[in-house]
Amino acid sequence: MKILLLGKNGQVGWELARTLLPLGELISLDRQQLDFSNTAALPEAIASIRPNMIINAVAYTAVDKAESERDKAFLCNAHAVEVIAQEAKKVGALLIHYSTDYVFDGTKDTPYLEEDTPHPLNVYGESKLAGEAAIMASGVEYLILRTTWVFASRGQNFLKTMLRLAAERESLSIVSDQIGAPTWARVIAQTTAHIVQQVQRERAEKTFESGIFHLTSAGDTSWHGFAQKIVEVASAQRALTLRSLTPIRTSQYPTPAQRPHNSRLCTNKLTARFGLVMPAWDVSLELCMEELC
Ligand SMILES: NC(=O)c1ccc[n+]([C@@H]2O[C@H](COP(=O)([O-])OP(=O)(O)OC[C@H]3O[C@@H](n4cnc5c(N)ncnc54)[C@H](OP(=O)(O)O)[C@@H]3O)[C@@H](O)[C@H]2O)c1
């Protein structure tokens, strides 16, 4: 099997580039090798590689910046994805693509199901939803994996920011009325690898069915709860300057992009189809932080 991984230097892409290695011939590309801004270059790249599977970890992920860079967000998250889906269909490749809880508005009281109606609150969410729609309209065989609050020992993320601030500041105020599941990029990559193996068998047996799946850690917390856990684990590892962590409401921390209050996604469909049990967010966090220590 020939797997084409796009976005090998992102949080999820970096983990995929390692986790997918034993599954076949892996061709991993970064932005220099394939820039999604140049959509005209995408068909030739895919046609020349002729992969059996494309795993797309590329995304424009600057949620606040997207409010003033709508075209850039849509070019990467929707238009380029549409071209990739169409080319994947032409070469008979399965497309695995990641999406986000930000396709929902967060007004539901319980975790979102895959079939719940999306209603993004921000440009990033709109662009990711347009990417999902383009894949589904293309006729390609696909899996869309929606995840949430990604952290990793590399890249830009809440964990890395909190660790830096906890060593610089004495007090911090963190939003406590947005609820979600922090999800380790490595768990996303490992889960994807298990999925790849199963769908390879399903495709060979002609039983494969495309679909959207929610892929997040088990459990939930607020950004404040996430920060508390990071500080708790970090303070056992090193000296911190941070003395107080105050919970605040979203309205006290205005950002250009509006965010959903409820980012919880139900993962029962993923467990039922692939037999995978998602680990608790705090267990993953401790493992990731052991690596950072
Ligand atoms: N981060 C989150 O909290 C979060 C939450 C929910 C869903 N997701 C979804 O999960 C997936 C993986 O996200 P992530 O956290 O791994 O994102 P990330 O760390 O921001 O990585 C995104 C990757 O996309 C690449 N990229 C951006 N624009 C590009 C372009 N024009 N051409 C080619 N490559 C480009 C980046 O390249 P450079 O390294 O060169 O910048 C980077 O390698 C995405 O689909 C994202 O929407 C993420």
Ligand as a Chemical Component Dictionary entry (heavy atoms), coordinates in Angstrom:
data_LIG
# 
_chem_comp.id                   LIG 
_chem_comp.type                 NON-POLYMER 
_chem_comp.pdbx_formal_charge   0 
_chem_comp.three_letter_code    LIG 
# 
loop_
_chem_comp_atom.comp_id 
_chem_comp_atom.atom_id 
_chem_comp_atom.alt_atom_id 
_chem_comp_atom.type_symbol 
_chem_comp_atom.charge 
_chem_comp_atom.model_Cartn_x 
_chem_comp_atom.model_Cartn_y 
_chem_comp_atom.model_Cartn_z 
_chem_comp_atom.pdbx_ordinal 
LIG N1  N1  N 0  -4.990 22.218 16.605 1  
LIG C1  C1  C 0  -6.207 21.968 17.119 2  
LIG O1  O1  O 0  -6.478 22.279 18.291 3  
LIG C2  C2  C 0  -7.247 21.272 16.290 4  
LIG C3  C3  C 0  -8.531 21.101 16.835 5  
LIG C4  C4  C 0  -9.493 20.452 16.070 6  
LIG C5  C5  C 0  -9.181 19.981 14.812 7  
LIG N2  N2  N 1  -7.930 20.169 14.308 8  
LIG C6  C6  C 0  -7.657 19.671 12.958 9  
LIG O2  O2  O 0  -6.665 18.657 13.068 10 
LIG C7  C7  C 0  -5.850 18.647 11.894 11 
LIG C8  C8  C 0  -4.382 18.721 12.279 12 
LIG O3  O3  O 0  -4.176 19.945 12.984 13 
LIG P1  P1  P 0  -2.819 20.273 13.732 14 
LIG O4  O4  O 0  -3.153 20.662 15.108 15 
LIG O5  O5  O -1 -1.805 19.202 13.488 16 
LIG O6  O6  O 0  -2.419 21.599 12.935 17 
LIG P2  P2  P 0  -1.006 22.350 12.850 18 
LIG O7  O7  O 0  -0.113 21.881 13.936 19 
LIG O8  O8  O 0  -1.342 23.795 12.739 20 
LIG O9  O9  O 0  -0.413 21.821 11.469 21 
LIG C9  C9  C 0  -0.961 22.221 10.250 22 
LIG C10 C10 C 0  -0.013 21.837 9.161  23 
LIG O10 O10 O 0  -0.551 22.353 7.951  24 
LIG C11 C11 C 0  0.518  22.928 7.220  25 
LIG N3  N3  N 0  0.023  23.967 6.331  26 
LIG C12 C12 C 0  -0.651 25.094 6.626  27 
LIG N4  N4  N 0  -0.917 25.795 5.524  28 
LIG C13 C13 C 0  -0.384 25.085 4.488  29 
LIG C14 C14 C 0  -0.326 25.277 3.084  30 
LIG N5  N5  N 0  -0.836 26.370 2.494  31 
LIG N6  N6  N 0  0.276  24.320 2.323  32 
LIG C15 C15 C 0  0.815  23.213 2.888  33 
LIG N7  N7  N 0  0.812  22.990 4.211  34 
LIG C16 C16 C 0  0.215  23.919 5.012  35 
LIG C17 C17 C 0  1.445  23.515 8.264  36 
LIG O11 O11 O 0  2.704  23.692 7.674  37 
LIG P3  P3  P 0  3.879  24.499 8.391  38 
LIG O12 O12 O 0  4.418  23.553 9.421  39 
LIG O13 O13 O 0  4.833  24.782 7.287  40 
LIG O14 O14 O 0  3.242  25.731 8.966  41 
LIG C18 C18 C 0  1.389  22.428 9.336  42 
LIG O15 O15 O 0  2.353  21.435 9.053  43 
LIG C19 C19 C 0  -6.332 19.824 11.039 44 
LIG O16 O16 O 0  -7.238 19.361 10.081 45 
LIG C20 C20 C 0  -7.063 20.720 12.035 46 
LIG O17 O17 O 0  -8.064 21.494 11.402 47 
LIG C21 C21 C 0  -6.946 20.791 15.019 48 
# 
loop_
_chem_comp_bond.comp_id 
_chem_comp_bond.atom_id_1 
_chem_comp_bond.atom_id_2 
_chem_comp_bond.value_order 
_chem_comp_bond.pdbx_ordinal 
LIG N1  C1  SING 1  
LIG C1  O1  DOUB 2  
LIG C1  C2  SING 3  
LIG C2  C3  SING 4  
LIG C2  C21 DOUB 5  
LIG C3  C4  DOUB 6  
LIG C4  C5  SING 7  
LIG C5  N2  DOUB 8  
LIG N2  C6  SING 9  
LIG N2  C21 SING 10 
LIG C6  O2  SING 11 
LIG C6  C20 SING 12 
LIG O2  C7  SING 13 
LIG C7  C8  SING 14 
LIG C7  C19 SING 15 
LIG C8  O3  SING 16 
LIG O3  P1  SING 17 
LIG P1  O4  DOUB 18 
LIG P1  O5  SING 19 
LIG P1  O6  SING 20 
LIG O6  P2  SING 21 
LIG P2  O7  DOUB 22 
LIG P2  O8  SING 23 
LIG P2  O9  SING 24 
LIG O9  C9  SING 25 
LIG C9  C10 SING 26 
LIG C10 O10 SING 27 
LIG C10 C18 SING 28 
LIG O10 C11 SING 29 
LIG C11 N3  SING 30 
LIG C11 C17 SING 31 
LIG N3  C12 SING 32 
LIG N3  C16 SING 33 
LIG C12 N4  DOUB 34 
LIG N4  C13 SING 35 
LIG C13 C14 SING 36 
LIG C13 C16 DOUB 37 
LIG C14 N5  SING 38 
LIG C14 N6  DOUB 39 
LIG N6  C15 SING 40 
LIG C15 N7  DOUB 41 
LIG N7  C16 SING 42 
LIG C17 O11 SING 43 
LIG C17 C18 SING 44 
LIG O11 P3  SING 45 
LIG P3  O12 DOUB 46 
LIG P3  O13 SING 47 
LIG P3  O14 SING 48 
LIG C18 O15 SING 49 
LIG C19 O16 SING 50 
LIG C19 C20 SING 51 
LIG C20 O17 SING 52 
# 
